[in-house]
Amino acid sequence: MNICVCVKQVPSANEQRLDPVTGTVIREGVSSILNPFDAYAVEEAVRLKAKFGGQIAAVSMGVPSAVETLRRIVAVGVDRAILLTDRAFAGADTLATARALALGIQKIGNVDLILCGRMATDGDTAQVGPMLAELLGIPHATDVSKIGAAGPEFIEVARMADDGYLRARLPLPALLTVVKEINVPKLPSVAGVLRGRRAGVDVWSASDIGADPGEIGLRGSRTRVVKTARPEPRAACRFLSGADELLEVLKGGGRA
Ligand SMILES: Cc1cc2nc3c(=O)[nH]c(=O)nc-3n(C[C@H](O)[C@H](O)[C@H](O)COP(=O)(O)OP(=O)(O)OC[C@H]3O[C@@H](n4cnc5c(N)ncnc54)[C@H](O)[C@@H]3O)c2cc1C
């Protein structure tokens, strides 16, 4: 089973910054990590490979420094890493991102299963996986928490739902987005870390994947961020030391 995992480099949680003029995410000069949900997708790919054989490719669209994130993934068992990077990809909304990833995956070729994280912790939309599946014309299941039986032509999954699980059987090729309940990602071995450090990462530009400049990046985005704002800070929080103090506050009309 040949698997492609889509991985995104995201700003570390306390370093999210937005350009006040353009409203877009500032990605340069910000410390970055692998999108946490994508670590579960990578681990699941490694487990499936151990069970069914095949190759794992990881693809990311992002800034050149994402090469380091890809190397860390090679350290845990990914066979091939590809970075889609080009000024022409900058400013992409979710559709333009999915288009670039779809072309990258078509260039990789011969992929049976695509794994994505449930969502990215910066964009938070959870749209890229389903959009990618639609663009590739393959079935998808979101919020997958368990992979069951699989064969050359099908895969069975359990999806998390509000009040339980939904079981689905998808023909391959297919795309799954996974939740953190699916596994516990392993740390890389020392040998893995060394392999990752030495690993070559294929770097593809927009023209390498045959992208139409009008369909990718800011030009290919159908949505625009028109305004961004931080929520107003609430009134200062006061800690109460007991029931008497609470009573006083309530008598005073609830003003702490
Ligand atoms: C209206 C709008 C406008 C935007 N404008 C800009 C902009 O101008 N500039 C800008 O920098 N960003 C912009 N963004 C953010 C940009 O769309 C997202 O970074 C990107 O499209 C991924 O969406 P997401 O973060 O919501 O991912 P999700 O859909 O939440 O991610 C789900 C999964 O898809 C995969 N995935 C997502 N992105 C990638 C990737 N790049 N490479 C590989 N796999 C990936 C991962 O497996 C991930 O776990 C905009 C977003 C919106 C909604």
The ligand as an SDF file (V2000), in Angstrom:
LIG
                    3D

 53 58  0  0  0  0  0  0  0  0999 V2000
  -10.1090   32.8910    3.8780 C   0  0  0  0  0  0  0  0  0  0  0  0
   -8.6950   32.4440    4.0630 C   0  0  0  0  0  0  0  0  0  0  0  0
   -7.6580   33.1950    3.5280 C   0  0  0  0  0  0  0  0  0  0  0  0
   -6.3320   32.8390    3.7630 C   0  0  0  0  0  0  0  0  0  0  0  0
   -5.3480   33.6110    3.2650 N   0  0  0  0  0  0  0  0  0  0  0  0
   -4.0620   33.2850    3.5170 C   0  0  0  0  0  0  0  0  0  0  0  0
   -3.0180   34.0900    3.0550 C   0  0  0  0  0  0  0  0  0  0  0  0
   -3.2560   35.0680    2.4060 O   0  0  0  0  0  0  0  0  0  0  0  0
   -1.7350   33.7260    3.3620 N   0  0  0  0  0  0  0  0  0  0  0  0
   -1.4620   32.6210    4.0810 C   0  0  0  0  0  0  0  0  0  0  0  0
   -0.2870   32.3360    4.3240 O   0  0  0  0  0  0  0  0  0  0  0  0
   -2.4460   31.8200    4.5470 N   0  0  0  0  0  0  0  0  0  0  0  0
   -3.7280   32.1460    4.2760 C   0  0  0  0  0  0  0  0  0  0  0  0
   -4.7180   31.3690    4.7550 N   0  0  0  0  0  0  0  0  0  0  0  0
   -4.3570   30.1870    5.4630 C   0  0  0  0  0  0  0  0  0  0  0  0
   -4.2230   29.0770    4.4530 C   0  0  0  0  0  0  0  0  0  0  0  0
   -5.3880   28.8810    3.7440 O   0  0  0  0  0  0  0  0  0  0  0  0
   -3.9460   27.8110    5.1730 C   0  0  0  0  0  0  0  0  0  0  0  0
   -2.6620   27.9080    5.7360 O   0  0  0  0  0  0  0  0  0  0  0  0
   -3.9230   26.6060    4.2690 C   0  0  0  0  0  0  0  0  0  0  0  0
   -4.7860   26.7040    3.2050 O   0  0  0  0  0  0  0  0  0  0  0  0
   -4.2750   25.3530    5.0330 C   0  0  0  0  0  0  0  0  0  0  0  0
   -5.5170   25.5100    5.6400 O   0  0  0  0  0  0  0  0  0  0  0  0
   -5.6600   25.1320    7.1450 P   0  0  0  0  0  0  0  0  0  0  0  0
   -4.4810   25.6780    7.8560 O   0  0  0  0  0  0  0  0  0  0  0  0
   -6.9950   25.5340    7.6060 O   0  0  0  0  0  0  0  0  0  0  0  0
   -5.5020   23.5550    7.0710 O   0  0  0  0  0  0  0  0  0  0  0  0
   -6.5470   22.4300    7.4290 P   0  0  0  0  0  0  0  0  0  0  0  0
   -7.5160   22.2630    6.3290 O   0  0  0  0  0  0  0  0  0  0  0  0
   -7.0860   22.6430    8.8100 O   0  0  0  0  0  0  0  0  0  0  0  0
   -5.5010   21.2240    7.4150 O   0  0  0  0  0  0  0  0  0  0  0  0
   -5.9320   19.8690    7.3770 C   0  0  0  0  0  0  0  0  0  0  0  0
   -4.7950   18.9990    6.9430 C   0  0  0  0  0  0  0  0  0  0  0  0
   -4.4640   19.2880    5.5790 O   0  0  0  0  0  0  0  0  0  0  0  0
   -3.0500   19.1320    5.3900 C   0  0  0  0  0  0  0  0  0  0  0  0
   -2.4750   20.4280    5.0070 N   0  0  0  0  0  0  0  0  0  0  0  0
   -2.9830   21.6640    5.1940 C   0  0  0  0  0  0  0  0  0  0  0  0
   -2.1430   22.5990    4.6950 N   0  0  0  0  0  0  0  0  0  0  0  0
   -1.0840   21.9220    4.1880 C   0  0  0  0  0  0  0  0  0  0  0  0
    0.1300   22.3090    3.5570 C   0  0  0  0  0  0  0  0  0  0  0  0
    0.4300   23.5960    3.3210 N   0  0  0  0  0  0  0  0  0  0  0  0
    0.9920   21.3520    3.1690 N   0  0  0  0  0  0  0  0  0  0  0  0
    0.7110   20.0370    3.3850 C   0  0  0  0  0  0  0  0  0  0  0  0
   -0.4020   19.6090    3.9940 N   0  0  0  0  0  0  0  0  0  0  0  0
   -1.2900   20.5380    4.3900 C   0  0  0  0  0  0  0  0  0  0  0  0
   -2.4800   18.6310    6.7200 C   0  0  0  0  0  0  0  0  0  0  0  0
   -2.5130   17.2350    6.7170 O   0  0  0  0  0  0  0  0  0  0  0  0
   -3.4980   19.1830    7.7150 C   0  0  0  0  0  0  0  0  0  0  0  0
   -3.5110   18.4620    8.9290 O   0  0  0  0  0  0  0  0  0  0  0  0
   -6.0410   31.6940    4.5270 C   0  0  0  0  0  0  0  0  0  0  0  0
   -7.1000   30.9200    5.0300 C   0  0  0  0  0  0  0  0  0  0  0  0
   -8.4060   31.2840    4.8040 C   0  0  0  0  0  0  0  0  0  0  0  0
   -9.5300   30.4400    5.3800 C   0  0  0  0  0  0  0  0  0  0  0  0
  1  2  1  0
  2  3  1  0
  2 52  2  0
  3  4  2  0
  4  5  1  0
  4 50  1  0
  5  6  2  0
  6  7  1  0
  6 13  1  0
  7  8  2  0
  7  9  1  0
  9 10  1  0
 10 11  2  0
 10 12  1  0
 12 13  2  0
 13 14  1  0
 14 15  1  0
 14 50  1  0
 15 16  1  0
 16 17  1  0
 16 18  1  0
 18 19  1  0
 18 20  1  0
 20 21  1  0
 20 22  1  0
 22 23  1  0
 23 24  1  0
 24 25  2  0
 24 26  1  0
 24 27  1  0
 27 28  1  0
 28 29  2  0
 28 30  1  0
 28 31  1  0
 31 32  1  0
 32 33  1  0
 33 34  1  0
 33 48  1  0
 34 35  1  0
 35 36  1  0
 35 46  1  0
 36 37  1  0
 36 45  1  0
 37 38  2  0
 38 39  1  0
 39 40  1  0
 39 45  2  0
 40 41  1  0
 40 42  2  0
 42 43  1  0
 43 44  2  0
 44 45  1  0
 46 47  1  0
 46 48  1  0
 48 49  1  0
 50 51  2  0
 51 52  1  0
 52 53  1  0
M  END
$$$$
